[in-house]
Amino acid sequence: MRKLFSFLLIIIIVSSCKKEDDGLRNGYFWLYGAGLKDRYGEEATNGISEKWKIKTVDAGGCIIDDELEKKINRANKKTLAAITKKYGKGWETKYDKDIENFALKSADVMDVLIVNKMFRSKLKDHNIPIDDVDKQVKELNDQGEYEVAIVNSNLKYENKECFKVAVNTKNRTVNLIK
């Protein structure tokens, strides 16, 4: 009985170990970077991360040593190969175009939100003026679907997010998520 239990325990442990493959972590491809951050570029890459399942992760500051640079390049090389395998050759062009277009898409999202009665009501509930909306927009797909988190920077860190809405820019609909 003891041998059977030990054998089953080993099988369970081995089968439950999940290998993260080629930069894939929690369902996202992680690309590492270092150096000076571009705030608008970072906002756009975060905004399309849900659609592409690609996250950029800061691995160092403005100055990094050669060893860290080599580690970043090795990790990114594997991850880029896995991304190319998933999305095909030329994915970078489409990805870069999505980053470039993100500002326009984010403005389209705000155009839908600003005229929505439920959205305006939620802003009033949280004492956020319509002309001072701080939002985090995530593009979900190419069908005009977005997830938008409305935050209030004046609140304590753990309570900054006031509510979330799902926005469809094609149908011009807004639905409360949280």
DODRENKE-161887 format. One record per residue (C-alpha): x, y, z; residue number from 1. Coordinates in steps of 0.1 Angstrom, whole numbers, plus 2048, in hexadecimal, padded with zeros to 3 digits. Layout:
<sites>
   X   Y   Z pos
   X   Y   Z NUM
...
</sites>
This chain:
<sites>
   X   Y   Z pos
 800 800 800   1
 81C 818 809   2
 82D 811 7E7   3
 80D 818 7D4   4
 807 838 7E7   5
 82B 843 7E0   6
 827 83A 7BB   7
 806 84E 7B9   8
 815 86C 7CA   9
 833 86D 7B2  10
 81B 86A 794  11
 805 887 7A2  12
 824 89D 7A8  13
 833 896 785  14
 812 89B 773  15
 80A 8BB 786  16
 82B 8CC 77D  17
 824 8E3 761  18
 842 8EF 74C  19
 840 913 741  20
 84A 911 71C  21
 85D 92B 707  22
 855 94A 71B  23
 831 941 721  24
 827 94A 745  25
 803 948 751  26
 7F6 948 72D  27
 80B 965 722  28
 82C 968 70F  29
 844 97C 723  30
 85C 993 711  31
 877 9A3 727  32
 885 9C5 722  33
 89B 9DF 734  34
 8A3 A03 730  35
 88F A23 730  36
 869 A1E 72F  37
 853 A2E 715  38
 833 A35 729  39
 81C A37 70A  40
 82C A18 6FB  41
 828 A05 71B  42
 803 A0F 71D  43
 7FE A02 6FA  44
 810 9E1 6FF  45
 7FC 9DC 71F  46
 7DD 9E5 70D  47
 7E1 9CA 6F2  48
 7F1 9B0 709  49
 7CF 99E 70D  50
 7C9 99C 6E8  51
 7EC 98F 6E0  52
 7F4 97D 701  53
 815 98F 702  54
 822 9A1 720  55
 841 9B6 722  56
 854 9B3 743  57
 86E 9CB 750  58
 88D 9B7 758  59
 8A5 9D4 760  60
 8AA 9F9 763  61
 8BA A11 74B  62
 8DD A01 750  63
 8E1 9DC 74F  64
 900 9C6 74E  65
 90A 9AF 731  66
 8FF 98F 744  67
 8DB 99C 74A  68
 8D9 9A8 726  69
 8E3 985 71A  70
 8C9 975 730  71
 8AE 98C 723  72
 8B8 985 6FF  73
 8B9 960 704  74
 897 95F 715  75
 888 977 6FA  76
 896 962 6DE  77
 883 943 6EA  78
 864 956 6F1  79
 864 967 6CE  80
 868 945 6BE  81
 84A 939 6D1  82
 836 958 6C8  83
 83F 953 6A3  84
 834 92F 6A5  85
 812 939 6B3  86
 80B 958 69E  87
 820 951 67F  88
 83A 964 66C  89
 834 98A 66A  90
 821 98B 68B  91
 838 9A8 696  92
 82A 9BF 67B  93
 806 9B9 687  94
 810 9BD 6AC  95
 822 9DE 6A5  96
 804 9EA 691  97
 7EE 9E2 6AF  98
 805 9F6 6C6  99
 804 A14 6AE 100
 7DE A13 6AB 101
 7D8 A0F 6D0 102
 7D6 A34 6D8 103
 7BA A38 6BD 104
 7A8 A19 6CA 105
 7AA A26 6EE 106
 79A A47 6E2 107
 77E A33 6D1 108
 778 A21 6F2 109
 775 A42 704 110
 75D A4F 6EA 111
 746 A32 6F2 112
 74A A36 717 113
 745 A5B 719 114
 721 A5A 70C 115
 717 A3B 720 116
 6FF A43 73D 117
 709 A25 752 118
 72E A2E 74F 119
 727 A52 759 120
 712 A46 776 121
 72F A30 782 122
 747 A4D 77F 123
 730 A62 795 124
 72E A45 7AF 125
 754 A46 7B1 126
 757 A6D 7B0 127
 76B A6C 790 128
 766 A8A 779 129
 75F A81 755 130
 77C A96 749 131
 795 A85 760 132
 78F A60 759 133
 7AE A4B 75F 134
 7A9 A2A 74D 135
 7BC A0A 744 136
 7B0 9FD 722 137
 7B6 9D9 717 138
 7AE 9CF 6F3 139
 79F 9AC 6F4 140
 79C 9A4 6CF 141
 797 9B2 6AC 142
 771 9B5 6B0 143
 773 9D6 6C3 144
 771 9C6 6E6 145
 783 9D6 702 146
 786 9D3 728 147
 78A 9F5 73A 148
 793 9F9 75E 149
 78B A1B 76C 150
 7A3 A26 787 151
 7A5 A42 7A0 152
 7C9 A4B 7A7 153
 7C0 A5F 7C6 154
 7B5 A3F 7D8 155
 7CB A28 7EC 156
 7DF A0F 7D7 157
 7C9 9F1 7DD 158
 7A9 A04 7D5 159
 7B3 A17 7B6 160
 79E A02 79E 161
 77A A0F 7A1 162
 769 9F9 787 163
 76D 9E7 766 164
 758 9E8 747 165
 757 9D4 727 166
 755 9EB 709 167
 74C 9E1 6E5 168
 756 9FE 6CE 169
 744 9EE 6B0 170
 723 9EA 6C1 171
 729 A08 6D8 172
 71F 9F5 6F7 173
 72C 9F7 71B 174
 726 9DC 735 175
 731 9DC 759 176
 749 9C1 763 177
 752 9CA 787 178
</sites>
